[in-house]
């Protein structure tokens, strides 16, 4: 959510920043609601002061035997009581309208974010690795002979419908090994705190990180009112919701390996083959909660954490900064990491690392008390995939495929695979 004081101070600048994201100007409407709310609050306070004064005079009128004055003052107290109730209700309604408006507005991009309309306007920052030159036409992951025995879309469709998969045998083990490798690396070498959180959350948690109210159709809600998390960003970030944090508590760096659930409401017809875009998937998610002065540096640090996983796996990738038109709702700056998929002959997103500034902290009312004293402030939050496990599985299979349908696996995974380094064309780990 946005700081109303910053909008009051520079409404034109606020609208200009929103315009970079393709949003219409709203500062005038916001300030009108804000003024109406404040006017009602001021009027209610004046009415309360008048009521208090009249209440004090009632006793004196009664003691003096002034029956007419007593009745007049009593009527005035009753009138002011009704007026106060009405003004407070109007102030509350104006505040609710203002909050609803602010909650629906996206975050403002940093000045160094490139302008643009969509993914075609994203700017490449760097590349690592060179895509392998195949001496045969590379296949997509689900077409590789050694993969087919362990990747069953038919059974998944009977169980759950489209965009689900059943993994078994060597493929299921490889999928599990990838998640464990990522988690262990982030904990042992990147200083993140391993965390296990629920996948069902209350509505407030989804509001706090920005999935609601605008993007409810992208997630699943149970009959009991819980929401299934689209990413562990929701739970990890909300660990500090409603809290006053000690300044010495920062930075906090969390990592969780979790199931994630997305309806893919806006993705009809996209990536329908294979397991690139699923309703249920696993992700190793990183979340940092930091001092405002450290947010930009933390974004680069988290980006390197994700890139390092791909480098250890020997997977070529490129890192791009998203333009204003392609950034997520809550982001101020986002780095996407795209892994090379030879079966598609293109780079595809495998991690998105975002700096949200104080946007989420304001929505969650999470504050910190600076070390050495000072006024409480909102921390900055960041989140990023480290990495999407299913997409990493796809990349490992496609980049390591051989002409005979077997797959050479990254040596770094051997400790999590019992020393095995290859998937045979029959689907066995050896």
C-alpha positions as CSV (number, residue, x, y, z in Angstrom):
1,X,0.0,0.0,0.0
2,X,1.1,3.6,-0.5
3,X,2.0,6.3,2.0
4,X,-0.8,8.8,1.9
5,X,1.6,11.5,3.1
6,X,3.8,11.0,0.1
7,X,0.8,11.4,-2.2
8,X,-0.2,14.7,-0.4
9,X,3.3,16.0,-0.8
10,X,3.7,15.2,-4.5
11,X,0.4,14.1,-6.2
12,X,1.8,14.9,-9.7
13,X,4.9,12.7,-9.0
14,X,2.7,9.9,-7.8
15,X,0.5,10.0,-10.9
16,X,3.6,10.2,-13.1
17,X,5.0,7.0,-11.4
18,X,1.7,5.2,-11.9
19,X,1.6,6.3,-15.5
20,X,4.9,4.5,-16.1
21,X,3.0,1.3,-15.2
22,X,0.2,2.1,-17.6
23,X,-2.2,3.1,-14.7
24,X,-4.6,6.1,-14.9
25,X,-4.0,9.1,-12.7
26,X,-5.8,8.8,-9.3
27,X,-4.1,11.3,-7.0
28,X,-7.0,13.8,-7.2
29,X,-9.5,11.1,-6.2
30,X,-7.3,9.9,-3.4
31,X,-6.8,13.4,-2.0
32,X,-10.5,14.1,-2.2
33,X,-11.3,11.0,-0.2
34,X,-8.5,11.8,2.2
35,X,-9.8,15.4,2.7
36,X,-13.3,14.2,3.2
37,X,-12.1,11.7,5.8
38,X,-10.1,14.3,7.7
39,X,-12.9,16.8,7.6
40,X,-15.3,14.3,9.2
41,X,-12.7,13.4,11.8
42,X,-12.1,17.1,12.6
43,X,-15.9,17.8,12.8
44,X,-16.4,14.8,15.1
45,X,-13.6,16.1,17.4
46,X,-15.2,19.5,17.5
47,X,-18.6,18.0,18.3
48,X,-17.0,15.9,21.0
49,X,-15.5,19.0,22.5
50,X,-18.9,20.8,22.5
51,X,-20.5,17.8,24.1
52,X,-17.9,17.6,26.8
53,X,-18.3,21.3,27.6
54,X,-22.1,21.0,27.7
55,X,-21.8,17.9,29.9
56,X,-19.8,19.9,32.5
57,X,-22.4,22.7,32.4
58,X,-25.3,20.4,33.1
59,X,-24.3,19.9,36.7
60,X,-23.9,23.6,37.3
61,X,-27.4,24.3,35.8
62,X,-29.0,21.7,37.9
63,X,-27.3,22.9,41.1
64,X,-28.4,26.5,40.3
65,X,-32.0,25.3,39.9
66,X,-31.9,26.4,36.2
67,X,-34.4,23.9,34.8
68,X,-34.6,25.5,31.4
69,X,-30.9,25.6,31.1
70,X,-30.6,22.0,32.3
71,X,-33.0,20.8,29.6
72,X,-31.4,22.8,26.9
73,X,-27.9,21.4,27.8
74,X,-29.2,17.9,28.0
75,X,-30.8,18.2,24.6
76,X,-27.5,19.6,23.3
77,X,-25.5,16.7,24.7
78,X,-27.9,14.2,23.0
79,X,-27.8,16.1,19.8
80,X,-24.0,16.2,19.8
81,X,-23.9,12.5,20.6
82,X,-25.9,11.7,17.5
83,X,-23.9,14.1,15.4
84,X,-20.6,12.5,16.6
85,X,-21.9,9.0,15.7
86,X,-22.9,10.2,12.2
87,X,-19.6,11.9,11.6
88,X,-17.6,9.0,12.8
89,X,-19.6,6.6,10.6
90,X,-19.0,8.9,7.6
91,X,-15.3,9.1,8.4
92,X,-15.1,5.4,8.7
93,X,-16.8,5.0,5.3
94,X,-14.5,7.5,3.6
95,X,-11.5,5.7,5.2
96,X,-12.7,2.3,3.9
97,X,-13.2,3.8,0.3
98,X,-9.7,5.3,0.5
99,X,-8.1,2.0,1.8
100,X,-9.9,0.0,-1.0
101,X,-8.6,2.4,-3.6
102,X,-5.0,2.4,-2.3
103,X,-5.0,-1.4,-1.9
104,X,-5.9,-1.8,-5.6
105,X,-3.0,0.3,-6.9
106,X,0.3,-1.3,-7.9
107,X,3.7,-0.4,-6.4
108,X,5.7,2.4,-7.9
109,X,8.7,1.5,-10.0
110,X,12.2,2.6,-9.0
111,X,13.7,5.3,-11.2
112,X,16.2,2.8,-12.8
113,X,13.5,0.4,-14.0
114,X,13.2,0.6,-17.8
115,X,10.0,1.8,-19.3
116,X,8.1,-0.6,-21.5
117,X,4.8,-2.3,-22.3
118,X,5.5,-6.0,-22.0
119,X,8.2,-8.7,-21.9
120,X,9.6,-7.5,-25.2
121,X,10.8,-4.4,-23.5
122,X,12.7,-6.1,-20.7
123,X,16.5,-5.4,-20.6
124,X,19.1,-8.1,-20.4
125,X,21.7,-7.6,-17.6
126,X,23.9,-10.6,-18.3
127,X,24.3,-14.2,-19.5
128,X,26.0,-17.2,-18.1
129,X,27.0,-20.4,-19.9
130,X,26.7,-21.3,-23.6
131,X,23.8,-23.3,-24.9
132,X,25.0,-26.8,-25.9
133,X,25.4,-27.6,-29.5
134,X,23.4,-30.8,-30.1
135,X,24.2,-33.2,-33.0
136,X,20.6,-34.3,-33.0
137,X,17.3,-32.4,-32.7
138,X,16.8,-31.9,-28.9
139,X,13.4,-32.9,-27.6
140,X,11.2,-31.3,-25.0
141,X,11.3,-32.9,-21.6
142,X,8.2,-35.0,-21.9
143,X,9.4,-36.4,-25.2
144,X,12.7,-37.8,-23.9
145,X,12.6,-41.6,-23.8
146,X,14.2,-41.9,-20.3
147,X,11.7,-39.4,-18.9
148,X,8.4,-40.9,-20.3
149,X,8.2,-43.8,-17.8
150,X,8.3,-41.4,-14.8
151,X,6.2,-38.5,-16.1
152,X,2.5,-39.4,-16.4
153,X,0.0,-36.7,-17.6
154,X,-2.8,-39.2,-18.5
155,X,-3.2,-40.5,-14.9
156,X,-2.9,-37.0,-13.6
157,X,-5.7,-35.9,-15.9
158,X,-7.9,-38.7,-14.7
159,X,-7.2,-37.7,-11.1
160,X,-7.3,-33.9,-11.3
161,X,-7.7,-32.6,-14.9
162,X,-5.4,-30.6,-17.1
163,X,-2.1,-29.0,-15.9
164,X,-1.3,-31.7,-13.4
165,X,1.3,-34.5,-13.5
166,X,2.2,-37.7,-11.6
167,X,5.9,-38.2,-11.2
168,X,7.3,-41.6,-10.2
169,X,10.5,-43.6,-9.9
170,X,13.7,-41.9,-11.0
171,X,11.9,-38.7,-12.1
172,X,10.2,-38.3,-8.7
173,X,13.6,-38.8,-7.0
174,X,15.3,-36.4,-9.2
175,X,12.6,-33.8,-8.6
176,X,13.0,-34.3,-4.8
177,X,16.8,-34.2,-5.1
178,X,16.7,-30.8,-6.8
179,X,14.5,-29.3,-4.1
180,X,16.8,-30.7,-1.4
181,X,19.9,-29.5,-3.1
182,X,18.5,-25.9,-3.4
183,X,17.4,-25.8,0.2
184,X,20.6,-27.2,1.6
185,X,22.7,-24.8,-0.5
186,X,20.7,-21.7,0.6
187,X,20.9,-22.7,4.2
188,X,24.5,-23.8,4.4
189,X,26.1,-21.3,2.1
190,X,23.7,-18.3,1.6
191,X,22.8,-17.8,5.3
192,X,19.0,-18.3,4.9
193,X,16.9,-19.7,7.7
194,X,15.1,-22.9,6.7
195,X,11.4,-22.5,7.4
196,X,8.3,-24.7,7.0
197,X,5.0,-23.0,6.8
198,X,1.3,-23.8,6.2
199,X,0.0,-23.8,2.6
200,X,-3.5,-22.7,3.8
201,X,-3.7,-19.1,5.0
202,X,-6.2,-16.5,6.1
203,X,-7.4,-13.8,3.8
204,X,-5.3,-11.1,5.6
205,X,-2.1,-12.9,4.7
206,X,-3.0,-12.8,1.0
207,X,-4.0,-9.1,1.3
208,X,-0.7,-8.4,3.1
209,X,1.5,-9.5,0.2
210,X,-0.7,-8.2,-2.6
211,X,-2.4,-11.3,-4.0
212,X,-5.7,-9.8,-2.9
213,X,-8.0,-8.1,-3.6
214,X,-7.0,-7.7,-7.2
215,X,-5.8,-11.2,-8.2
216,X,-8.2,-13.5,-6.4
217,X,-9.0,-15.4,-9.6
218,X,-5.4,-16.5,-9.8
219,X,-5.6,-18.4,-6.5
220,X,-7.7,-21.1,-4.9
221,X,-10.0,-20.6,-1.9
222,X,-11.5,-23.4,0.2
223,X,-15.1,-23.5,1.4
224,X,-13.9,-22.7,4.9
225,X,-12.4,-19.4,3.7
226,X,-8.7,-20.3,3.7
227,X,-6.6,-19.6,0.6
228,X,-4.0,-22.0,-0.9
229,X,-0.7,-20.2,-1.2
230,X,0.4,-19.4,-4.7
231,X,4.0,-19.1,-3.3
232,X,5.6,-19.3,0.1
233,X,6.3,-15.6,-0.2
234,X,2.8,-15.2,1.4
235,X,3.6,-17.1,4.6
236,X,7.3,-16.1,4.9
237,X,6.6,-12.4,4.5
238,X,3.7,-12.5,6.8
239,X,5.8,-13.9,9.6
240,X,6.3,-10.2,10.7
241,X,2.7,-9.0,9.9
242,X,1.4,-6.8,12.7
243,X,4.7,-6.9,14.5
244,X,7.0,-4.2,15.9
245,X,10.4,-5.6,15.1
246,X,13.6,-4.8,17.0
247,X,16.0,-3.1,14.6
248,X,18.6,-5.7,15.6
249,X,16.3,-8.4,14.2
250,X,17.1,-7.2,10.7
251,X,17.9,-8.5,8.2
252,X,15.8,-11.6,8.3
253,X,16.4,-14.1,5.5
254,X,14.0,-17.1,5.1
255,X,13.8,-20.0,2.7
256,X,11.1,-22.6,2.4
257,X,10.5,-25.5,0.1
258,X,6.7,-25.7,-0.4
259,X,3.8,-26.8,-2.5
260,X,2.3,-23.9,-4.5
261,X,-1.1,-23.6,-6.1
262,X,-2.2,-21.3,-9.0
263,X,-5.3,-21.3,-11.1
264,X,-3.4,-19.9,-14.1
265,X,-6.6,-18.0,-14.9
266,X,-5.0,-15.8,-17.5
267,X,-3.0,-18.6,-19.2
268,X,-5.5,-20.4,-21.3
269,X,-3.8,-22.1,-24.2
270,X,-0.3,-21.3,-22.9
271,X,2.2,-24.1,-22.3
272,X,-0.4,-26.8,-22.3
273,X,2.0,-29.6,-23.1
274,X,4.4,-30.9,-20.4
275,X,4.9,-29.6,-16.9
276,X,6.1,-26.1,-17.5
277,X,2.8,-24.4,-16.3
278,X,1.0,-26.4,-13.6
279,X,-1.8,-25.8,-11.1
280,X,0.2,-27.5,-8.4
281,X,4.0,-27.3,-8.2
282,X,7.0,-27.0,-5.9
283,X,9.2,-24.0,-5.3
284,X,12.1,-23.1,-3.1
285,X,11.2,-19.5,-2.1
286,X,13.5,-16.9,-0.6
287,X,12.2,-13.9,1.4
288,X,14.2,-11.1,3.0
289,X,13.0,-8.4,5.4
290,X,15.6,-5.7,5.7
291,X,16.3,-2.1,6.7
292,X,15.1,0.4,4.0
293,X,18.7,1.4,3.3
294,X,19.6,-2.2,2.4
295,X,16.8,-3.1,0.0
296,X,18.6,-2.5,-3.3
297,X,21.8,-4.3,-2.3
298,X,19.6,-7.2,-1.0
299,X,18.0,-7.5,-4.4
300,X,21.3,-8.1,-6.0
301,X,22.4,-10.5,-3.3
302,X,19.2,-12.6,-3.7
303,X,19.6,-12.6,-7.5
304,X,23.1,-14.0,-7.1
305,X,21.8,-16.8,-4.7
306,X,19.4,-17.9,-7.5
307,X,21.9,-17.6,-10.3
308,X,24.4,-19.6,-8.3
309,X,22.1,-22.6,-8.2
310,X,21.9,-22.7,-12.0
311,X,25.6,-22.3,-12.3
312,X,26.2,-25.3,-10.0
313,X,23.9,-27.3,-12.1
314,X,25.7,-26.2,-15.3
315,X,22.5,-24.7,-16.8
316,X,22.9,-21.7,-19.1
317,X,20.8,-18.7,-18.2
318,X,20.2,-15.0,-18.7
319,X,19.2,-12.4,-16.2
320,X,16.9,-9.5,-17.2
321,X,15.4,-6.5,-15.4
322,X,11.7,-6.3,-16.1
323,X,10.3,-3.2,-17.6
324,X,7.5,-1.2,-16.0
325,X,4.8,-2.9,-18.0
326,X,5.9,-6.5,-17.1
327,X,6.6,-6.1,-13.4
328,X,4.4,-7.8,-10.8
329,X,1.8,-5.8,-8.8
330,X,3.9,-5.4,-5.6
331,X,7.3,-4.9,-7.1
332,X,9.5,-1.8,-7.4
333,X,12.2,-3.6,-9.4
334,X,12.3,-7.2,-10.5
335,X,15.1,-9.4,-11.9
336,X,13.9,-12.4,-13.9
337,X,16.3,-15.3,-14.4
338,X,15.6,-17.3,-17.5
339,X,17.1,-20.8,-18.1
340,X,17.9,-22.2,-21.5
341,X,15.5,-24.9,-22.7
342,X,16.9,-26.6,-25.8
343,X,13.6,-28.4,-26.5
344,X,11.9,-25.0,-26.9
345,X,15.1,-23.4,-28.3
346,X,14.5,-20.4,-26.0
347,X,15.1,-19.0,-22.5
348,X,12.2,-19.4,-20.0
349,X,11.7,-17.9,-16.6
350,X,12.8,-20.0,-13.7
351,X,13.1,-17.3,-11.0
352,X,11.7,-13.9,-10.4
353,X,13.4,-11.8,-7.6
354,X,11.6,-8.6,-6.6
355,X,12.2,-5.7,-4.3
356,X,8.9,-4.5,-2.9
357,X,10.1,-1.6,-0.7
358,X,7.7,-0.8,2.1
359,X,4.7,-1.7,0.0
360,X,4.0,-5.0,1.6
361,X,5.1,-3.9,5.1
362,X,2.5,-1.1,5.0
363,X,-0.3,-3.5,4.0
364,X,0.8,-5.9,6.8
365,X,1.4,-3.1,9.3
366,X,4.9,-4.5,10.0
367,X,7.3,-2.0,11.5
368,X,10.7,-1.9,13.1
369,X,12.2,0.2,15.9
370,X,15.6,1.5,14.7
371,X,18.6,0.6,16.8
372,X,19.8,3.5,18.9
373,X,16.3,5.0,19.0
374,X,14.2,6.9,16.5
375,X,10.7,6.8,15.1
376,X,9.4,3.3,14.1
377,X,9.5,2.7,10.4
378,X,8.4,0.2,7.8
379,X,11.0,-2.4,6.7
380,X,11.6,-3.3,3.1
381,X,10.6,-6.8,1.9
382,X,12.0,-8.9,-1.0
383,X,11.1,-12.3,-2.4
384,X,12.4,-14.6,-5.1
385,X,12.4,-18.1,-6.3
386,X,15.5,-20.1,-5.5
387,X,14.3,-21.9,-7.7
388,X,11.1,-23.2,-9.2
389,X,11.7,-27.0,-8.8
390,X,9.6,-28.3,-11.6
391,X,11.1,-25.9,-14.1
392,X,14.6,-26.8,-12.9
393,X,13.7,-30.4,-13.5
394,X,12.7,-29.6,-17.0
395,X,16.0,-27.7,-17.6
396,X,18.1,-30.5,-16.2
397,X,16.4,-33.1,-18.4
398,X,16.5,-31.1,-21.6
399,X,20.0,-29.8,-21.3
400,X,21.4,-33.3,-20.3
401,X,19.5,-35.4,-22.9
402,X,21.5,-37.7,-25.1
403,X,20.8,-39.0,-28.6
404,X,19.8,-42.5,-27.3
405,X,17.1,-41.0,-25.0
406,X,19.2,-41.2,-21.8
407,X,20.0,-38.1,-19.7
408,X,23.4,-37.1,-18.2
409,X,22.7,-35.5,-14.8
410,X,24.6,-32.6,-13.1
411,X,27.4,-34.1,-11.0
412,X,26.5,-31.7,-8.2
413,X,23.3,-33.7,-7.6
414,X,25.1,-37.0,-7.0
415,X,25.1,-36.7,-3.2
416,X,21.3,-36.4,-3.2
417,X,20.9,-39.3,-5.8
418,X,23.0,-41.9,-4.0
419,X,26.0,-41.2,-6.2
420,X,24.0,-41.8,-9.5
421,X,24.7,-39.4,-12.4
422,X,22.7,-40.7,-15.3
423,X,19.1,-41.5,-16.3
424,X,19.0,-44.4,-18.7
425,X,16.7,-44.5,-21.8
426,X,14.6,-47.0,-19.8
427,X,14.1,-44.5,-17.0
428,X,16.5,-45.9,-14.4
429,X,19.0,-44.0,-12.3
430,X,22.6,-45.4,-12.6
